Amino acid sequence: MERAVAAHLTGRVGESAEVVLAVTVAHGPQLSEELRVTVDGRPVEVTEISADAGTRLHVCRLPVGDLQVDYSATVRGAAPVEPVSALDRITYTRPSRYCDSDTMAAVALAEFGSLAGKPLLDAVSSWVGRQLRYVSGWSRPTDGAVDTFLARAGVCRDFAHLVVTLLRARNVPARVAAVYAPGLSPMDFHAVAEAFLDGAWFVVDATTLAPRSSMLRIATGRDAADTAFMTTLSGVANLTDLSVEAVVDSLPDDDLTELVQLT
C-alpha cells in the first residue's frame, strides 16, 4: 500500500511565539517527506521531539509575520507492531482532560456491563455511532466526552473522546490518535480511538467515515490535548487557513467486524 499525504497551514504571528506542530507521519513506515515552516517567506528552524507511539512533534520559535507550514510525504508499507508498556496500560485507563471516564462510569456500566473483549469494542463503537450525529463545526474546542454525550452531536474528535471514555470506564486502556485518512470526505485531519486488547492496540472509529486500514498515524495521546496539530506555547499565533490531502493507491473496503491496527 502506498499513501501520499500533505498538509498546508497559514496563520498570523502577532507576537513572537513558540509553536508545536503535529502534522508529520509518525515514526514507522518507510517514507519520503518534506516539512517547511516559513514566516514572511523566510525559513524557520524546527526542532523535532519524539513522543508516544512514534509521534513526532516539531517545535518552532516564530517571529512576527505571516506563517506558512507545508508538509508532504509518500509512505509505503506498515509500521512495526508497537510494544505496550505497563505504564501505557495505566496512563490510558485513567480519566483525562477530555475523557472524564469516572463521570461516565454509570452510563458505561448500564450499557456495556455484561461485555468484554472484542464484543465490548464493537458495542461501544456501534452505540456511539448511533447516538451521535456528525455535524461539521458543531463542537467547541473545550468540549469533552460528557458535553458530547449530552449534545448527541459532534465531529470526529468528539466521537473518539466518547469511545475512549466509555472504554476506560469499563477498565479498557484506550487513547486518541490523530491520523491522515484517505477516503475521508470532507478531507481534514481525522481523529480515532484506539483500544488495547490481547496485547495490541486496535482502531475504533465510530464515525466510519474512512477505511481504517489506510489511515496513517500522526500523533497519539490521552485525548485531543495531546494530539492537536498546532499548539501555541507562548506568544500569539493564530491559524487562518488549513488544507489536508490524503490518498492511497487503492482504497480498501472496511470490514467493521474485523480488528484493525493503525499504521
C-alpha positions in Angstrom: 0.0 0.0 0.0 1.3 3.4 -1.0 -0.2 6.6 0.5 0.5 10.2 -0.2 -0.4 12.9 2.3 0.0 16.7 2.6 -0.9 19.5 4.9 -0.9 23.2 4.3 -1.4 25.7 7.2 -1.3 29.5 7.1 -1.5 31.9 10.0 -0.5 35.2 11.5 2.1 35.6 14.3 1.0 38.7 16.2 3.7 38.4 18.9 6.9 36.3 18.9 5.7 32.8 19.6 6.7 29.2 20.4 4.5 26.8 18.5 4.4 23.0 18.5 3.3 21.3 15.3 2.0 17.7 15.0 1.5 17.2 11.2 4.1 14.7 10.2 3.5 11.0 9.8 4.7 9.1 13.0 7.9 7.1 13.0 7.4 3.6 11.5 6.5 3.1 7.8 9.1 3.8 5.1 8.6 7.4 3.9 10.0 10.3 1.9 8.9 13.6 3.2 9.4 17.4 3.4 8.4 19.8 6.2 8.9 23.5 5.5 8.0 26.3 8.0 8.4 29.9 7.0 7.4 33.4 8.3 7.2 36.1 5.7 8.8 33.7 3.3 11.9 33.1 5.4 12.7 29.6 6.7 12.2 28.9 10.5 14.4 26.4 12.4 12.4 23.4 13.5 13.3 21.0 16.4 11.9 17.5 16.4 10.9 15.8 19.7 9.7 12.2 19.9 6.6 11.4 21.9 4.2 8.4 22.4 3.7 5.8 19.7 6.1 7.3 17.3 4.6 10.8 17.5 6.9 13.4 16.1 6.4 16.9 17.5 8.1 19.9 15.8 8.8 23.0 17.9 9.3 26.3 16.2 10.2 29.8 17.5 8.3 32.2 15.3 8.9 35.9 14.7 6.1 38.3 14.0 4.7 37.9 10.4 2.8 35.6 8.1 3.2 31.9 8.9 3.2 29.1 6.4 3.6 25.4 7.1 3.9 22.9 4.2 4.2 19.2 4.7 4.1 16.4 2.2 5.0 12.7 2.4 4.8 9.5 0.5 4.6 6.4 2.6 5.0 2.7 1.8 4.4 -0.3 4.0 3.2 -0.5 7.6 4.6 0.3 10.9 6.1 -2.5 13.1 3.9 -3.8 16.0 4.3 -1.4 18.9 5.3 -2.7 22.3 2.9 -1.9 25.1 4.4 -0.9 28.4 2.9 -1.3 31.9 2.9 2.5 32.1 0.8 2.7 28.9 -1.9 0.5 30.4 -2.1 2.7 33.5 -1.9 6.0 31.7 -4.6 5.2 29.1 -7.1 3.7 31.7 -7.1 6.9 33.8 -9.5 9.8 33.2 -8.1 12.7 31.3 -8.9 16.3 30.3 -11.5 15.5 27.6 -12.2 11.8 28.5 -13.7 12.0 32.0 -14.4 8.3 32.3 -15.1 8.5 36.0 -18.1 10.8 35.3 -19.4 8.3 32.7 -18.9 5.2 34.7 -22.6 4.6 35.4 -23.6 5.0 31.8 -20.9 2.6 30.7 -21.9 0.0 33.2 -25.6 0.3 32.3 -25.0 0.0 28.5 -22.0 -2.4 28.4 -21.7 -4.0 31.8 -22.1 -7.6 30.5 -19.5 -7.3 27.7 -15.7 -7.7 27.4 -13.1 -8.1 24.7 -14.0 -7.6 21.1 -17.7 -7.6 21.7 -17.3 -4.6 24.0 -15.2 -2.7 21.4 -17.9 -3.4 18.7 -20.7 -2.5 21.0 -19.2 0.8 22.1 -18.4 1.8 18.5 -21.8 0.9 17.3 -23.6 2.7 20.2 -21.6 5.9 19.8 -22.2 5.8 16.1 -26.0 5.6 16.7 -26.2 8.1 19.5 -24.2 10.9 17.8 -24.8 12.9 14.7 -21.7 14.0 12.8 -22.1 17.8 12.3 -19.1 19.7 10.9 -18.1 22.6 13.1 -20.5 21.6 15.9 -18.4 21.4 18.9 -16.3 23.9 20.9 -12.5 23.3 21.5 -13.2 22.8 25.2 -16.0 20.2 24.8 -15.2 16.8 26.5 -17.0 13.5 26.4 -19.8 14.5 28.8 -20.6 17.6 26.7 -20.7 15.4 23.6 -22.9 12.8 25.3 -25.4 15.5 26.3 -25.3 17.3 22.9 -25.6 14.0 20.9 -23.6 15.6 18.1 -20.0 16.4 17.3 -17.0 16.0 15.0 -14.5 13.2 14.8 -12.6 14.2 17.9 -15.9 14.1 19.9 -16.7 10.6 18.6 -13.2 9.5 19.6 -13.4 11.1 23.0 -16.7 9.4 23.8 -15.5 6.0 22.6 -12.3 6.3 24.7 -14.2 7.5 27.8 -16.7 4.6 27.7 -13.9 2.0 27.2 -11.8 3.4 30.0 -14.9 3.4 32.2 -15.0 -0.4 31.6 -11.3 -0.7 32.5 -10.1 -1.0 28.9 -7.0 1.1 28.1 -7.9 3.5 25.3 -6.4 6.5 23.7 -6.8 9.0 20.8 -4.9 9.1 17.6 -4.7 11.9 15.0 -4.4 10.4 11.5 -4.3 11.1 7.8 -7.4 9.2 6.5 -7.6 8.5 2.7 -11.2 8.3 1.7 -12.4 10.9 4.3 -14.9 13.4 3.0 -14.6 16.3 3.5 -10.8 15.9 3.8 -9.3 17.1 7.0 -7.1 15.8 9.9 -9.1 12.9 11.4 -9.3 11.6 15.0 -10.0 8.0 16.0 -9.8 5.9 19.2 -7.5 3.0 19.9 -8.3 0.3 22.3 -5.9 -2.2 24.0 -7.0 -5.8 23.5 -5.0 -9.1 23.7 -1.6 -7.3 23.8 -2.1 -4.8 20.9 -3.8 -1.5 20.0 -6.8 -1.6 17.6 -8.6 1.3 15.9 -12.2 2.1 16.9 -13.7 4.7 14.6 -17.4 5.3 15.4 -17.7 7.8 12.5 -17.0 5.0 9.9 -16.0 7.9 7.6 -12.9 6.3 6.1 -11.3 2.8 5.9 -9.2 2.1 9.0 -6.5 0.1 7.2 -5.5 3.0 5.0 -5.1 5.5 7.9 -1.7 6.9 8.8 -0.8 7.8 12.4 0.3 11.3 13.1 0.0 11.8 16.9 -1.1 9.7 19.8 -2.1 10.6 23.4 -4.7 10.6 26.1 -7.1 12.9 24.2 -7.1 15.9 21.9 -4.9 17.9 24.3 -2.0 15.6 23.3 -2.8 15.3 19.6 -3.6 18.9 18.4 -2.0 19.7 15.0 -0.9 23.1 16.3 -0.3 24.3 19.9 0.9 27.8 20.8 3.0 27.5 24.0 3.8 31.3 24.2 3.2 34.5 22.3 0.4 34.9 19.8 -0.1 32.8 16.6 -3.5 32.4 15.0 -4.4 29.9 12.3 -6.1 31.4 9.2 -6.4 28.5 6.8 -5.8 24.8 6.7 -6.0 22.2 3.9 -5.2 18.4 4.1 -4.7 15.8 1.4 -4.6 12.0 1.8 -4.7 9.4 -1.0 -3.9 5.8 -1.3 -3.1 3.8 -4.5 -6.1 1.5 -3.9 -8.8 2.5 -1.4 -9.7 -0.7 0.6 -13.0 -1.7 1.9 -13.5 -1.6 5.7 -15.0 -4.7 7.2 -16.3 -3.4 10.5 -16.3 -6.9 12.0 -12.5 -7.1 11.8 -9.9 -5.8 14.2 -7.5 -3.3 12.5 -4.3 -1.9 13.7 -3.2 1.6 12.8 0.0 2.1 10.8 
